[in-house]
Amino acid sequence: MVRVKQIGRGLINGLKVTGTHLLRRPVTRPYPEQRAYTPPRFRGVHRLVENECVVCHACDRVCPVQCVTIKGYRGEDRRFVLEQFDIDYNLCMFCNLCVEVCPPHCLLMGPEFEVAGANHDDLMWHLDDLSFERGERL
């Protein structure tokens, strides 16, 4: 008899909680239509100011998972020209070390967080995917 009272009391308390939340508006956002909020210092997808890169390989060397690949050559005016800059998001853990060590500060992290793909090749971002102009909005 005592057991039935405990079960009945628990059921009634549970229904009270359900009843109070049943008529409230949902808290979740309709994601695809309404973008999620990202804080100002969010570490998202990398952005590269291509014409400012001096091909120093600092970001390549500091990466703990070796997900950055850089290739360049010395141009006719004796300046280095960036030829290839790839980031493998299969490996990247968004630690921000590559951004911190970049001497000309041409590598940034943007607010984008949607990095998904159907296969591994979709998560390999190349120079044209990462290019960014300094005055452009992140």
N, CA, C and O atoms as a DFTB+ gen file, in Angstrom:
552 C
 N C O
     1  1       0.814      -1.195       0.000
     2  2       0.000       0.000       0.000
     3  2       0.861       1.264       0.000
     4  3       0.559       2.227      -0.705
     5  1       1.932       1.255       0.793
     6  2       2.846       2.392       0.856
     7  2       3.538       2.564      -0.498
     8  3       3.776       3.687      -0.942
     9  1       3.857       1.452      -1.144
    10  2       4.519       1.464      -2.451
    11  2       3.622       2.101      -3.499
    12  3       4.107       2.859      -4.339
    13  1       2.354       1.817      -3.473
    14  2       1.401       2.380      -4.436
    15  2       1.285       3.894      -4.237
    16  3       1.189       4.635      -5.215
    17  1       1.291       4.361      -2.986
    18  2       1.224       5.788      -2.710
    19  2       2.462       6.512      -3.249
    20  3       2.354       7.605      -3.807
    21  1       3.635       5.899      -3.081
    22  2       4.871       6.502      -3.582
    23  2       4.848       6.598      -5.106
    24  3       5.242       7.614      -5.678
    25  1       4.386       5.540      -5.753
    26  2       4.314       5.537      -7.220
    27  2       3.304       6.579      -7.688
    28  3       3.562       7.314      -8.641
    29  1       2.157       6.642      -7.019
    30  2       1.131       7.619      -7.388
    31  2       1.608       9.048      -7.194
    32  3       1.342       9.909      -8.032
    33  1       2.315       9.312      -6.091
    34  2       2.843      10.644      -5.829
    35  2       3.896      11.021      -6.873
    36  3       3.920      12.157      -7.346
    37  1       4.759      10.080      -7.232
    38  2       5.781      10.322      -8.253
    39  2       5.159      10.593      -9.618
    40  3       5.628      11.453     -10.363
    41  1       4.110       9.862      -9.935
    42  2       3.420      10.062     -11.214
    43  2       2.754      11.428     -11.258
    44  3       2.812      12.111     -12.280
    45  1       2.137      11.824     -10.187
    46  2       1.471      13.137     -10.142
    47  2       2.498      14.267     -10.231
    48  3       2.272      15.242     -10.947
    49  1       3.611      14.155      -9.525
    50  2       4.670      15.173      -9.618
    51  2       5.237      15.264     -11.029
    52  3       5.503      16.356     -11.531
    53  1       5.417      14.117     -11.659
    54  2       5.905      14.110     -13.044
    55  2       4.922      14.765     -13.999
    56  3       5.334      15.494     -14.902
    57  1       3.645      14.523     -13.820
    58  2       2.628      15.144     -14.663
    59  2       2.548      16.652     -14.429
    60  3       2.254      17.407     -15.356
    61  1       2.805      17.092     -13.203
    62  2       2.830      18.533     -12.928
    63  2       3.948      19.214     -13.716
    64  3       3.741      20.253     -14.342
    65  1       5.114      18.618     -13.673
    66  2       6.259      19.172     -14.402
    67  2       5.962      19.189     -15.901
    68  3       6.228      20.183     -16.578
    69  1       5.415      18.097     -16.415
    70  2       5.065      18.027     -17.833
    71  2       4.023      19.080     -18.184
    72  3       4.120      19.716     -19.233
    73  1       3.045      19.268     -17.337
    74  2       1.995      20.248     -17.590
    75  2       2.508      21.670     -17.620
    76  3       2.054      22.479     -18.428
    77  1       3.460      21.988     -16.738
    78  2       3.990      23.354     -16.730
    79  2       4.813      23.647     -17.984
    80  3       4.823      24.781     -18.462
    81  1       5.487      22.664     -18.509
    82  2       6.326      22.875     -19.694
    83  2       5.581      22.634     -21.005
    84  3       6.079      22.990     -22.072
    85  1       4.427      22.050     -20.937
    86  2       3.687      21.695     -22.135
    87  2       3.225      22.909     -22.927
    88  3       3.231      22.873     -24.157
    89  1       2.828      23.971     -22.261
    90  2       2.277      25.129     -22.940
    91  2       3.304      26.236     -23.201
    92  3       2.956      27.263     -23.784
    93  1       4.539      26.054     -22.789
    94  2       5.577      27.054     -23.030
    95  2       6.087      26.968     -24.468
    96  3       5.980      25.932     -25.126
    97  1       6.646      28.093     -24.938
    98  2       7.262      28.103     -26.257
    99  2       8.542      27.282     -26.223
   100  3       9.202      27.224     -25.186
   101  1       8.903      26.654     -27.316
   102  2      10.156      25.891     -27.337
   103  2      11.373      26.822     -27.215
   104  3      11.338      27.967     -27.665
   105  1      12.427      26.317     -26.611
   106  2      13.624      27.105     -26.372
   107  2      14.607      26.983     -27.537
   108  3      15.394      27.898     -27.776
   109  1      14.572      25.898     -28.243
   110  2      15.542      25.665     -29.312
   111  2      15.283      26.570     -30.509
   112  3      14.162      27.024     -30.738
   113  1      16.355      26.822     -31.270
   114  2      16.248      27.644     -32.474
   115  2      16.051      26.740     -33.688
   116  3      16.575      25.626     -33.721
   117  1      15.313      27.199     -34.669
   118  2      15.232      26.440     -35.926
   119  2      16.541      26.609     -36.687
   120  3      16.677      27.556     -37.462
   121  1      17.506      25.715     -36.488
   122  2      18.892      25.897     -36.901
   123  2      19.120      26.277     -38.369
   124  3      19.737      27.315     -38.606
   125  1      18.686      25.541     -39.330
   126  2      19.100      25.949     -40.685
   127  2      18.605      27.336     -41.074
   128  3      19.288      28.052     -41.807
   129  1      17.438      27.720     -40.597
   130  2      16.892      29.027     -40.956
   131  2      17.526      30.139     -40.121
   132  3      17.755      31.237     -40.628
   133  1      17.806      29.870     -38.871
   134  2      18.361      30.874     -37.975
   135  2      19.748      30.413     -37.539
   136  3      19.893      29.353     -36.929
   137  1      20.764      31.210     -37.855
   138  2      22.147      30.842     -37.563
   139  2      22.411      30.821     -36.057
   140  3      21.845      31.613     -35.304
   141  1      23.259      29.922     -35.644
   142  2      23.634      29.831     -34.241
   143  2      24.567      30.978     -33.874
   144  3      25.324      31.458     -34.719
   145  1      24.519      31.414     -32.641
   146  2      25.360      32.497     -32.149
   147  2      26.771      31.984     -31.914
   148  3      26.956      30.911     -31.341
   149  1      27.757      32.739     -32.349
   150  2      29.146      32.418     -32.043
   151  2      29.754      33.601     -31.297
   152  3      29.602      34.740     -31.737
   153  1      30.433      33.361     -30.189
   154  2      31.043      34.450     -29.430
   155  2      32.148      35.137     -30.234
   156  3      32.641      34.567     -31.207
   157  1      32.541      36.339     -29.848
   158  2      33.533      37.102     -30.628
   159  2      34.878      36.402     -30.793
   160  3      35.512      36.564     -31.836
   161  1      35.333      35.644     -29.826
   162  2      36.642      34.987     -29.920
   163  2      36.516      33.504     -30.261
   164  3      37.366      32.702     -29.872
   165  1      35.482      33.146     -30.970
   166  2      35.238      31.755     -31.350
   167  2      36.303      31.278     -32.324
   168  3      36.696      32.029     -33.217
   169  1      36.773      30.061     -32.174
   170  2      37.774      29.488     -33.068
   171  2      37.085      28.620     -34.106
   172  3      36.790      27.452     -33.854
   173  1      36.834      29.182     -35.250
   174  2      36.175      28.457     -36.329
   175  2      37.138      28.130     -37.443
   176  3      38.333      27.942     -37.214
   177  1      36.618      28.063     -38.640
   178  2      37.396      27.725     -39.825
   179  2      38.451      28.803     -40.073
   180  3      38.183      29.991     -39.893
   181  1      39.635      28.391     -40.479
   182  2      40.743      29.311     -40.721
   183  2      40.486      30.205     -41.930
   184  3      39.788      29.818     -42.867
   185  1      41.049      31.382     -41.895
   186  2      41.039      32.328     -43.012
   187  2      42.475      32.786     -43.231
   188  3      43.204      33.037     -42.271
   189  1      42.880      32.894     -44.496
   190  2      44.248      33.251     -44.842
   191  2      44.253      34.477     -45.739
   192  3      43.578      34.503     -46.768
   193  1      45.016      35.491     -45.349
   194  2      45.240      36.650     -46.209
   195  2      46.432      36.279     -47.083
   196  3      47.588      36.420     -46.685
   197  1      46.123      35.807     -48.264
   198  2      47.093      35.160     -49.140
   199  2      48.277      36.052     -49.513
   200  3      49.418      35.589     -49.499
   201  1      48.032      37.311     -49.844
   202  2      49.119      38.180     -50.315
   203  2      50.042      38.641     -49.187
   204  3      51.089      39.225     -49.466
   205  1      49.691      38.399     -47.932
   206  2      50.547      38.783     -46.809
   207  2      51.400      37.629     -46.292
   208  3      52.301      37.846     -45.482
   209  1      51.133      36.419     -46.744
   210  2      51.878      35.239     -46.270
   211  2      53.304      35.279     -46.803
   212  3      53.515      35.507     -47.995
   213  1      54.290      35.058     -45.925
   214  2      55.695      35.085     -46.310
   215  2      56.282      33.672     -46.413
   216  3      57.499      33.525     -46.524
   217  1      55.463      32.656     -46.381
   218  2      55.845      31.244     -46.515
   219  2      56.967      30.897     -45.548
   220  3      57.981      30.325     -45.949
   221  1      56.791      31.238     -44.281
   222  2      57.812      30.987     -43.261
   223  2      57.694      29.587     -42.650
   224  3      58.615      29.133     -41.972
   225  1      56.594      28.915     -42.878
   226  2      56.331      27.553     -42.372
   227  2      56.211      27.497     -40.847
   228  3      56.280      26.410     -40.272
   229  1      56.034      28.625     -40.188
   230  2      55.894      28.623     -38.731
   231  2      54.621      27.883     -38.317
   232  3      54.637      27.095     -37.371
   233  1      53.532      28.136     -39.020
   234  2      52.273      27.469     -38.679
   235  2      52.343      25.975     -38.973
   236  3      51.744      25.167     -38.264
   237  1      53.066      25.620     -40.003
   238  2      53.244      24.220     -40.365
   239  2      54.030      23.476     -39.290
   240  3      53.686      22.350     -38.930
   241  1      55.085      24.108     -38.780
   242  2      55.952      23.463     -37.789
   243  2      55.320      23.358     -36.409
   244  3      55.572      22.392     -35.688
   245  1      54.495      24.344     -36.028
   246  2      53.947      24.360     -34.665
   247  2      52.722      23.456     -34.525
   248  3      52.350      23.107     -33.405
   249  1      52.099      23.075     -35.611
   250  2      50.866      22.285     -35.553
   251  2      51.120      20.922     -34.897
   252  3      51.940      20.147     -35.389
   253  1      50.427      20.624     -33.797
   254  2      50.676      19.368     -33.097
   255  2      50.197      18.129     -33.856
   256  3      50.675      17.026     -33.591
   257  1      49.271      18.294     -34.786
   258  2      48.762      17.132     -35.530
   259  2      49.181      17.156     -36.994
   260  3      48.757      16.302     -37.773
   261  1      50.010      18.127     -37.375
   262  2      50.548      18.247     -38.731
   263  2      49.450      18.289     -39.794
   264  3      49.513      17.559     -40.784
   265  1      48.458      19.132     -39.592
   266  2      47.357      19.217     -40.554
   267  2      47.543      20.344     -41.563
   268  3      46.740      20.478     -42.486
   269  1      48.593      21.161     -41.403
   270  2      48.848      22.276     -42.312
   271  2      49.957      21.894     -43.291
   272  3      51.007      21.390     -42.892
   273  1      49.707      22.145     -44.588
   274  2      50.698      21.892     -45.623
   275  2      50.920      23.183     -46.398
   276  3      49.974      23.780     -46.912
   277  1      52.187      23.612     -46.478
   278  2      52.519      24.863     -47.155
   279  2      53.621      24.598     -48.181
   280  3      54.585      23.883     -47.908
   281  1      53.458      25.187     -49.358
   282  2      54.505      25.156     -50.382
   283  2      54.578      26.530     -51.018
   284  3      53.559      27.184     -51.239
   285  1      55.769      26.947     -51.303
   286  2      55.967      28.236     -51.939
   287  2      57.307      28.269     -52.646
   288  3      58.103      27.336     -52.539
   289  1      57.546      29.345     -53.364
   290  2      58.806      29.514     -54.082
   291  2      59.192      30.981     -54.051
   292  3      58.376      31.860     -53.773
   293  1      60.473      31.219     -54.347
   294  2      60.968      32.591     -54.384
   295  2      60.712      33.154     -55.775
   296  3      61.153      32.584     -56.773
   297  1      60.011      34.256     -55.837
   298  2      59.658      34.872     -57.107
   299  2      60.809      35.655     -57.718
   300  3      61.913      35.684     -57.176
   301  1      60.541      36.283     -58.843
   302  2      61.563      37.049     -59.547
   303  2      62.023      38.274     -58.756
   304  3      63.168      38.710     -58.881
   305  1      61.123      38.821     -57.944
   306  2      61.489      39.983     -57.137
   307  2      62.078      39.579     -55.781
   308  3      62.151      40.402     -54.869
   309  1      62.498      38.320     -55.645
   310  2      63.139      37.747     -54.461
   311  2      62.207      37.603     -53.271
   312  3      62.666      37.291     -52.172
   313  1      60.909      37.821     -53.458
   314  2      59.928      37.612     -52.395
   315  2      59.342      36.222     -52.543
   316  3      59.242      35.693     -53.650
   317  1      58.955      35.635     -51.420
   318  2      58.341      34.318     -51.471
   319  2      56.898      34.422     -51.945
   320  3      56.163      35.330     -51.558
   321  1      56.513      33.485     -52.782
   322  2      55.159      33.437     -53.326
   323  2      54.506      32.155     -52.821
   324  3      55.066      31.067     -52.956
   325  1      53.336      32.293     -52.249
   326  2      52.605      31.147     -51.724
   327  2      51.989      30.359     -52.876
   328  3      51.225      30.903     -53.673
   329  1      52.326      29.089     -52.955
   330  2      51.832      28.239     -54.032
   331  2      50.723      27.306     -53.548
   332  3      49.731      27.100     -54.247
   333  1      50.892      26.751     -52.364
   334  2      49.924      25.802     -51.817
   335  2      49.783      26.037     -50.322
   336  3      50.777      26.185     -49.611
   337  1      48.554      26.071     -49.853
   338  2      48.274      26.164     -48.423
   339  2      47.043      25.309     -48.169
   340  3      45.939      25.674     -48.573
   341  1      47.221      24.190     -47.511
   342  2      46.128      23.252     -47.254
   343  2      45.986      23.022     -45.753
   344  3      46.973      22.959     -45.020
   345  1      44.746      22.900     -45.319
   346  2      44.458      22.501     -43.938
   347  2      43.540      21.298     -43.995
   348  3      42.489      21.332     -44.636
   349  1      43.941      20.245     -43.327
   350  2      43.174      19.011     -43.286
   351  2      42.300      19.023     -42.035
   352  3      42.783      18.784     -40.928
   353  1      41.013      19.303     -42.221
   354  2      40.096      19.377     -41.081
   355  2      39.703      17.989     -40.561
   356  3      38.962      17.890     -39.584
   357  1      40.182      16.933     -41.190
   358  2      40.050      15.606     -40.592
   359  2      40.919      15.509     -39.341
   360  3      40.608      14.761     -38.413
   361  1      42.010      16.273     -39.327
   362  2      42.971      16.219     -38.232
   363  2      42.927      17.430     -37.305
   364  3      43.206      17.308     -36.112
   365  1      42.582      18.587     -37.842
   366  2      42.669      19.841     -37.089
   367  2      41.816      19.794     -35.820
   368  3      40.668      19.349     -35.836
   369  1      42.414      20.269     -34.714
   370  2      41.678      20.301     -33.454
   371  2      41.410      21.728     -32.996
   372  3      41.046      21.951     -31.841
   373  1      41.589      22.701     -33.897
   374  2      41.257      24.109     -33.654
   375  2      41.933      24.635     -32.385
   376  3      41.302      25.300     -31.563
   377  1      43.210      24.333     -32.240
   378  2      43.947      24.735     -31.042
   379  2      44.432      26.179     -31.105
   380  3      44.792      26.743     -30.071
   381  1      44.454      26.790     -32.279
   382  2      44.822      28.196     -32.482
   383  2      46.328      28.443     -32.414
   384  3      46.751      29.598     -32.463
   385  1      47.140      27.412     -32.305
   386  2      48.587      27.607     -32.241
   387  2      49.135      28.181     -33.541
   388  3      50.038      29.016     -33.520
   389  1      48.596      27.739     -34.665
   390  2      49.067      28.230     -35.959
   391  2      48.786      29.717     -36.120
   392  3      49.580      30.430     -36.732
   393  1      47.682      30.190     -35.586
   394  2      47.329      31.602     -35.678
   395  2      48.234      32.434     -34.766
   396  3      48.662      33.525     -35.141
   397  1      48.518      31.926     -33.592
   398  2      49.346      32.662     -32.641
   399  2      50.781      32.816     -33.118
   400  3      51.407      33.842     -32.848
   401  1      51.317      31.829     -33.816
   402  2      52.723      31.843     -34.192
   403  2      52.967      32.552     -35.525
   404  3      54.122      32.809     -35.862
   405  1      51.950      32.870     -36.277
   406  2      52.090      33.482     -37.604
   407  2      52.691      34.893     -37.482
   408  3      52.043      35.784     -36.932
   409  1      53.935      35.113     -37.993
   410  2      54.581      36.427     -37.823
   411  2      53.841      37.583     -38.507
   412  3      53.692      38.634     -37.883
   413  1      53.369      37.449     -39.755
   414  2      52.663      38.591     -40.350
   415  2      51.178      38.649     -39.971
   416  3      50.452      39.524     -40.442
   417  1      50.734      37.731     -39.134
   418  2      49.330      37.664     -38.702
   419  2      48.379      37.578     -39.891
   420  3      47.338      38.235     -39.921
   421  1      48.750      36.766     -40.859
   422  2      47.897      36.606     -42.043
   423  2      46.974      35.406     -41.920
   424  3      46.098      35.225     -42.766
   425  1      47.142      34.583     -40.896
   426  2      46.269      33.439     -40.657
   427  2      45.347      33.780     -39.487
   428  3      45.807      34.116     -38.396
   429  1      44.054      33.688     -39.729
   430  2      43.044      34.039     -38.728
   431  2      42.070      32.890     -38.562
   432  3      42.040      31.969     -39.379
   433  1      41.279      32.940     -37.513
   434  2      40.210      31.964     -37.340
   435  2      38.890      32.708     -37.401
   436  3      38.677      33.668     -36.661
   437  1      38.004      32.266     -38.283
   438  2      36.729      32.929     -38.484
   439  2      35.627      32.341     -37.613
   440  3      35.878      31.430     -36.825
   441  1      34.424      32.847     -37.749
   442  2      33.306      32.376     -36.931
   443  2      32.580      31.164     -37.501
   444  3      31.671      30.639     -36.860
   445  1      32.962      30.709     -38.692
   446  2      32.257      29.568     -39.287
   447  2      32.615      28.283     -38.549
   448  3      33.778      28.043     -38.228
   449  1      31.621      27.475     -38.288
   450  2      31.866      26.223     -37.577
   451  2      31.336      25.018     -38.331
   452  3      31.489      23.887     -37.870
   453  1      30.727      25.235     -39.459
   454  2      30.143      24.124     -40.213
   455  2      31.199      23.502     -41.118
   456  3      31.396      23.937     -42.253
   457  1      31.862      22.500     -40.611
   458  2      32.888      21.797     -41.365
   459  2      32.430      20.350     -41.445
   460  3      32.752      19.531     -40.584
   461  1      31.688      20.055     -42.476
   462  2      31.186      18.690     -42.652
   463  2      31.358      18.301     -44.106
   464  3      31.371      19.155     -44.992
   465  1      31.487      17.024     -44.340
   466  2      31.638      16.549     -45.704
   467  2      31.215      15.106     -45.819
   468  3      31.087      14.393     -44.824
   469  1      31.002      14.691     -47.044
   470  2      30.570      13.319     -47.300
   471  2      31.745      12.343     -47.259
   472  3      31.560      11.156     -46.993
   473  1      32.956      12.844     -47.524
   474  2      34.130      11.977     -47.485
   475  2      35.331      12.776     -46.977
   476  3      35.210      13.967     -46.690
   477  1      36.472      12.129     -46.867
   478  2      37.663      12.778     -46.316
   479  2      38.166      13.909     -47.196
   480  3      38.700      14.892     -46.685
   481  1      38.009      13.793     -48.487
   482  2      38.498      14.834     -49.396
   483  2      37.741      16.148     -49.230
   484  3      38.303      17.215     -49.479
   485  1      36.488      16.090     -48.819
   486  2      35.703      17.305     -48.599
   487  2      36.226      18.118     -47.423
   488  3      35.980      19.322     -47.343
   489  1      36.940      17.476     -46.514
   490  2      37.459      18.157     -45.334
   491  2      38.894      18.635     -45.506
   492  3      39.512      19.111     -44.553
   493  1      39.422      18.511     -46.709
   494  2      40.741      19.038     -47.032
   495  2      40.536      20.372     -47.723
   496  3      40.156      20.408     -48.893
   497  1      40.782      21.475     -47.017
   498  2      40.541      22.818     -47.558
   499  2      41.837      23.353     -48.152
   500  3      42.905      23.257     -47.548
   501  1      41.717      23.918     -49.345
   502  2      42.871      24.405     -50.092
   503  2      42.927      25.931     -50.062
   504  3      42.095      26.582     -49.431
   505  1      43.897      26.475     -50.735
   506  2      44.144      27.910     -50.739
   507  2      42.931      28.716     -51.180
   508  3      42.622      29.744     -50.578
   509  1      42.244      28.270     -52.214
   510  2      41.080      29.027     -52.694
   511  2      39.918      28.972     -51.709
   512  3      39.092      29.885     -51.700
   513  1      39.825      27.936     -50.881
   514  2      38.771      27.855     -49.856
   515  2      39.064      28.762     -48.661
   516  3      38.146      29.266     -48.014
   517  1      40.340      28.961     -48.379
   518  2      40.758      29.699     -47.190
   519  2      41.046      31.170     -47.452
   520  3      41.176      31.944     -46.504
   521  1      41.148      31.577     -48.717
   522  2      41.530      32.954     -49.057
   523  2      40.552      33.968     -48.490
   524  3      39.343      33.745     -48.426
   525  1      41.124      35.083     -48.085
   526  2      40.363      36.103     -47.377
   527  2      41.073      37.437     -47.578
   528  3      42.302      37.498     -47.555
   529  1      40.317      38.484     -47.770
   530  2      40.895      39.830     -47.897
   531  2      40.838      40.515     -46.541
   532  3      39.878      40.321     -45.796
   533  1      41.838      41.306     -46.208
   534  2      41.954      41.912     -44.884
   535  2      40.738      42.771     -44.524
   536  3      40.301      42.728     -43.374
   537  1      40.180      43.538     -45.440
   538  2      39.053      44.395     -45.138
   539  2      37.709      43.678     -45.106
   540  3      36.708      44.245     -44.670
   541  1      37.688      42.432     -45.568
   542  2      36.452      41.652     -45.626
   543  2      35.967      41.326     -44.224
   544  3      36.761      41.232     -43.288
   545  1      34.688      41.160     -44.087
   546  2      34.108      40.790     -42.797
   547  2      34.229      39.301     -42.571
   548  3      33.964      38.510     -43.476
   549  1      34.625      38.911     -41.375
   550  2      34.758      37.474     -41.057
   551  2      33.441      36.799     -40.957
   552  3      33.382      35.597     -40.698
